[in-house]
Amino acid sequence: MHSLSLTLSLHKIPTTCTQHLSWCIGCFLQKDVLAVIIDGTGKVNWQGVAYYNRLISYLLKKGITPYANLDHYDLPLALEKRYKGLLSHRVVKDYADFADFCFKTFGDRVKNWMTFNEPRVIAALGYDNGLFAPGRCSKAFGNCTSGNSATEPYMVAHNLILAHAAAVQRYWEKYSHNLTKLCNRWKWI
């Protein structure tokens, strides 16, 4: 959760974006390549920040509007170990701090933000049937070593909503009073 990365490799951007411009207009900056914040809190990975700065600049140079997705199913393992990740209310502040850093660092060029990709999927597949990380569920619902499918998906969904709200509040208070593009894909049923 506390990293920002992207689905395209930097060395592939020129050919990918020029050959498939219509696809690249919807390119999301996701976080499976380089971390921006080490272990979810604390130390900044300036190499990761430089990577995204180069990428954002390149996209803009080519006339492509970047859309940043701050979380794509990948809460740092360090936060899972430190306080059980999304099961803990502590994740709300850590996520808001991470989002704030991204808004401050990239917000001069990135105007379109998404907080969580499919939060319902994070809660259901990570904490109900254990198919996604961290693989928690009741024994009756999957092959998990720990978890409670009757309560944990709801606790996680609650913390996801609070983390989203905290990020929106930071953006609203510090960066823009015309918040119209910080969005989420919320589908709970």
KESE-130918 format. One record per residue (C-alpha): x, y, z; residue number from 1; residue in three letters. Coordinates in nm, 2 decimals, padded with zeros to 4 digits. Each point is the difference from the previous one (the first is absolute). Example, Ala and Ser with C-alpha at 12.3 -4.5 7.8 and 13.67 -1.06 7.14 Angstrom:
BEGIN
+--------+--------+--------+-----+-----+
|     xx |     yy |     zz |   k |   r |
+--------+--------+--------+-----+-----+
|  01.23 | -00.45 |  00.78 |   1 | ALA |
|  00.14 |  00.34 | -00.07 |   2 | SER |
+--------+--------+--------+-----+-----+
% end
This chain:
BEGIN
+--------+--------+--------+-----+-----+
|     xx |     yy |     zz |   k |   r |
+--------+--------+--------+-----+-----+
|  00.00 |  00.00 |  00.00 |   1 | MET |
|  00.27 |  00.25 |  00.08 |   2 | HIS |
|  00.18 |  00.00 | -00.33 |   3 | SER |
| -00.08 |  00.14 | -00.34 |   4 | LEU |
|  00.10 | -00.18 | -00.31 |   5 | SER |
| -00.12 | -00.09 | -00.34 |   6 | LEU |
| -00.10 | -00.27 | -00.24 |   7 | THR |
|  00.24 |  00.10 | -00.28 |   8 | LEU |
|  00.37 | -00.03 |  00.02 |   9 | SER |
|  00.18 |  00.33 | -00.07 |  10 | LEU |
|  00.21 | -00.14 | -00.29 |  11 | HIS |
| -00.32 | -00.11 | -00.17 |  12 | LYS |
| -00.19 |  00.33 |  00.03 |  13 | ILE |
|  00.11 |  00.16 | -00.33 |  14 | PRO |
| -00.12 | -00.29 | -00.22 |  15 | THR |
| -00.30 | -00.10 |  00.21 |  16 | THR |
| -00.13 |  00.36 |  00.03 |  17 | CYS |
|  00.06 |  00.10 | -00.36 |  18 | THR |
| -00.14 | -00.32 | -00.15 |  19 | GLN |
| -00.29 | -00.04 |  00.24 |  20 | HIS |
| -00.09 |  00.36 |  00.10 |  21 | LEU |
| -00.37 | -00.07 |  00.06 |  22 | SER |
|  00.10 | -00.27 |  00.26 |  23 | TRP |
|  00.26 |  00.22 |  00.16 |  24 | CYS |
| -00.24 |  00.28 |  00.06 |  25 | ILE |
| -00.15 | -00.23 |  00.26 |  26 | GLY |
|  00.34 | -00.10 |  00.14 |  27 | CYS |
| -00.02 | -00.01 |  00.38 |  28 | PHE |
|  00.30 |  00.06 |  00.22 |  29 | LEU |
| -00.01 | -00.30 |  00.22 |  30 | GLN |
|  00.25 | -00.14 |  00.24 |  31 | LYS |
|  00.14 | -00.33 | -00.10 |  32 | ASP |
|  00.34 |  00.13 | -00.13 |  33 | VAL |
|  00.17 |  00.24 |  00.25 |  34 | LEU |
| -00.09 |  00.10 |  00.35 |  35 | ALA |
| -00.02 |  00.37 |  00.09 |  36 | VAL |
| -00.01 | -00.05 |  00.38 |  37 | ILE |
|  00.21 | -00.28 |  00.14 |  38 | ILE |
| -00.19 | -00.25 |  00.21 |  39 | ASP |
| -00.32 |  00.20 | -00.02 |  40 | GLY |
|  00.11 |  00.28 |  00.23 |  41 | THR |
|  00.30 |  00.21 |  00.07 |  42 | GLY |
|  00.29 |  00.00 | -00.24 |  43 | LYS |
| -00.05 |  00.13 | -00.36 |  44 | VAL |
|  00.14 | -00.20 | -00.29 |  45 | ASN |
|  00.13 |  00.29 | -00.21 |  46 | TRP |
|  00.09 | -00.24 | -00.28 |  47 | GLN |
| -00.37 | -00.09 | -00.02 |  48 | GLY |
| -00.10 |  00.37 |  00.01 |  49 | VAL |
|  00.24 |  00.08 | -00.28 |  50 | ALA |
| -00.14 | -00.29 | -00.21 |  51 | TYR |
| -00.36 |  00.14 |  00.03 |  52 | TYR |
|  00.12 |  00.35 | -00.06 |  53 | ASN |
|  00.16 | -00.12 | -00.33 |  54 | ARG |
| -00.30 | -00.20 | -00.09 |  55 | LEU |
| -00.25 |  00.28 |  00.07 |  56 | ILE |
|  00.21 |  00.25 | -00.19 |  57 | SER |
|  00.02 | -00.24 | -00.30 |  58 | TYR |
| -00.38 | -00.06 |  00.00 |  59 | LEU |
| -00.07 |  00.37 |  00.01 |  60 | LEU |
|  00.25 |  00.07 | -00.27 |  61 | LYS |
| -00.18 | -00.24 | -00.23 |  62 | LYS |
| -00.34 |  00.16 |  00.09 |  63 | GLY |
| -00.11 | -00.29 |  00.22 |  64 | ILE |
| -00.19 |  00.09 |  00.32 |  65 | THR |
|  00.13 | -00.21 |  00.30 |  66 | PRO |
| -00.25 | -00.17 |  00.23 |  67 | TYR |
|  00.16 | -00.10 |  00.33 |  68 | ALA |
| -00.13 | -00.30 |  00.19 |  69 | ASN |
|  00.14 |  00.00 |  00.35 |  70 | LEU |
| -00.09 | -00.35 |  00.10 |  71 | ASP |
| -00.04 | -00.31 | -00.22 |  72 | HIS |
| -00.03 | -00.30 |  00.23 |  73 | TYR |
|  00.35 |  00.03 |  00.15 |  74 | ASP |
|  00.02 |  00.11 |  00.36 |  75 | LEU |
|  00.37 | -00.02 |  00.11 |  76 | PRO |
|  00.08 | -00.32 |  00.19 |  77 | LEU |
|  00.17 |  00.22 |  00.26 |  78 | ALA |
| -00.34 |  00.15 |  00.10 |  79 | LEU |
| -00.16 | -00.34 |  00.01 |  80 | GLU |
|  00.27 | -00.12 |  00.23 |  81 | LYS |
|  00.01 |  00.33 |  00.21 |  82 | ARG |
| -00.37 |  00.02 |  00.08 |  83 | TYR |
| -00.20 | -00.25 | -00.22 |  84 | LYS |
| -00.04 |  00.26 | -00.28 |  85 | GLY |
| -00.35 |  00.08 | -00.11 |  86 | LEU |
| -00.14 | -00.17 |  00.31 |  87 | LEU |
|  00.14 |  00.28 |  00.21 |  88 | SER |
| -00.13 |  00.36 |  00.02 |  89 | HIS |
|  00.37 |  00.11 | -00.01 |  90 | ARG |
|  00.00 | -00.06 | -00.38 |  91 | VAL |
| -00.23 |  00.31 | -00.04 |  92 | VAL |
|  00.27 |  00.25 |  00.11 |  93 | LYS |
|  00.28 | -00.18 | -00.18 |  94 | ASP |
| -00.20 | -00.01 | -00.32 |  95 | TYR |
| -00.10 |  00.37 |  00.03 |  96 | ALA |
|  00.37 |  00.09 |  00.06 |  97 | ASP |
|  00.10 | -00.20 | -00.31 |  98 | PHE |
| -00.27 |  00.16 | -00.21 |  99 | ALA |
|  00.10 |  00.35 |  00.12 | 100 | ASP |
|  00.36 | -00.07 | -00.10 | 101 | PHE |
| -00.11 | -00.10 | -00.35 | 102 | CYS |
| -00.24 |  00.30 | -00.03 | 103 | PHE |
|  00.29 |  00.23 |  00.10 | 104 | LYS |
|  00.26 | -00.17 | -00.21 | 105 | THR |
| -00.18 | -00.07 | -00.32 | 106 | PHE |
| -00.31 |  00.22 |  00.03 | 107 | GLY |
|  00.15 |  00.29 | -00.20 | 108 | ASP |
| -00.04 | -00.23 | -00.31 | 109 | ARG |
| -00.24 | -00.27 |  00.11 | 110 | VAL |
| -00.36 |  00.13 |  00.04 | 111 | LYS |
| -00.19 | -00.33 | -00.02 | 112 | ASN |
|  00.03 | -00.23 |  00.31 | 113 | TRP |
| -00.16 | -00.33 |  00.11 | 114 | MET |
|  00.04 | -00.11 |  00.35 | 115 | THR |
| -00.07 | -00.38 | -00.01 | 116 | PHE |
| -00.06 | -00.23 | -00.29 | 117 | ASN |
| -00.31 | -00.21 |  00.08 | 118 | GLU |
|  00.00 |  00.02 |  00.38 | 119 | PRO |
| -00.28 | -00.26 |  00.01 | 120 | ARG |
|  00.23 | -00.25 | -00.17 | 121 | VAL |
|  00.28 |  00.09 |  00.26 | 122 | ILE |
| -00.24 | -00.08 |  00.28 | 123 | ALA |
| -00.17 | -00.30 | -00.14 | 124 | ALA |
|  00.28 | -00.18 | -00.17 | 125 | LEU |
|  00.26 |  00.08 |  00.26 | 126 | GLY |
| -00.20 | -00.05 |  00.31 | 127 | TYR |
| -00.31 | -00.21 | -00.09 | 128 | ASP |
|  00.13 | -00.28 | -00.22 | 129 | ASN |
|  00.37 |  00.07 |  00.02 | 130 | GLY |
|  00.07 | -00.01 | -00.37 | 131 | LEU |
|  00.19 |  00.34 |  00.01 | 132 | PHE |
|  00.26 |  00.11 |  00.25 | 133 | ALA |
|  00.02 | -00.02 |  00.29 | 134 | PRO |
| -00.20 | -00.32 | -00.05 | 135 | GLY |
| -00.21 |  00.01 |  00.31 | 136 | ARG |
| -00.33 | -00.19 |  00.04 | 137 | CYS |
| -00.19 | -00.25 |  00.21 | 138 | SER |
|  00.09 | -00.36 | -00.06 | 139 | LYS |
| -00.34 | -00.07 | -00.15 | 140 | ALA |
|  00.05 |  00.27 | -00.27 | 141 | PHE |
|  00.35 | -00.08 | -00.13 | 142 | GLY |
|  00.34 | -00.14 |  00.06 | 143 | ASN |
|  00.11 |  00.26 |  00.26 | 144 | CYS |
|  00.20 | -00.04 |  00.31 | 145 | THR |
| -00.16 |  00.30 |  00.18 | 146 | SER |
| -00.29 |  00.24 | -00.03 | 147 | GLY |
| -00.37 |  00.04 |  00.07 | 148 | ASN |
| -00.22 |  00.03 | -00.31 | 149 | SER |
| -00.30 |  00.11 |  00.21 | 150 | ALA |
|  00.17 |  00.32 |  00.12 | 151 | THR |
|  00.33 |  00.08 | -00.17 | 152 | GLU |
| -00.14 |  00.10 | -00.34 | 153 | PRO |
| -00.22 |  00.26 |  00.17 | 154 | TYR |
|  00.28 |  00.13 |  00.22 | 155 | MET |
|  00.22 |  00.04 | -00.31 | 156 | VAL |
| -00.28 |  00.17 | -00.20 | 157 | ALA |
| -00.05 |  00.24 |  00.28 | 158 | HIS |
|  00.37 |  00.09 |  00.01 | 159 | ASN |
|  00.01 |  00.03 | -00.38 | 160 | LEU |
| -00.29 |  00.25 |  00.01 | 161 | ILE |
|  00.17 |  00.20 |  00.28 | 162 | LEU |
|  00.34 |  00.00 | -00.18 | 163 | ALA |
| -00.17 |  00.12 | -00.32 | 164 | HIS |
| -00.18 |  00.27 |  00.19 | 165 | ALA |
|  00.32 |  00.11 |  00.18 | 166 | ALA |
|  00.18 |  00.02 | -00.34 | 167 | ALA |
| -00.28 |  00.21 | -00.14 | 168 | VAL |
|  00.00 |  00.23 |  00.30 | 169 | GLN |
|  00.38 |  00.05 | -00.03 | 170 | ARG |
| -00.04 |  00.09 | -00.37 | 171 | TYR |
| -00.30 |  00.23 |  00.07 | 172 | TRP |
|  00.17 |  00.18 |  00.28 | 173 | GLU |
|  00.35 |  00.04 | -00.14 | 174 | LYS |
| -00.02 | -00.02 | -00.38 | 175 | TYR |
| -00.33 |  00.08 | -00.15 | 176 | SER |
| -00.35 |  00.11 |  00.10 | 177 | HIS |
| -00.13 | -00.11 | -00.34 | 178 | ASN |
|  00.05 | -00.37 |  00.05 | 179 | LEU |
| -00.18 | -00.17 | -00.28 | 180 | THR |
|  00.24 | -00.27 | -00.11 | 181 | LYS |
|  00.11 | -00.19 |  00.31 | 182 | LEU |
| -00.20 | -00.31 | -00.07 | 183 | CYS |
| -00.04 | -00.36 |  00.08 | 184 | ASN |
| -00.17 | -00.31 | -00.13 | 185 | ARG |
| -00.24 | -00.08 |  00.27 | 186 | TRP |
| -00.22 | -00.30 | -00.07 | 187 | LYS |
| -00.09 | -00.18 |  00.32 | 188 | TRP |
| -00.26 | -00.24 | -00.13 | 189 | ILE |
+--------+--------+--------+-----+-----+
% end
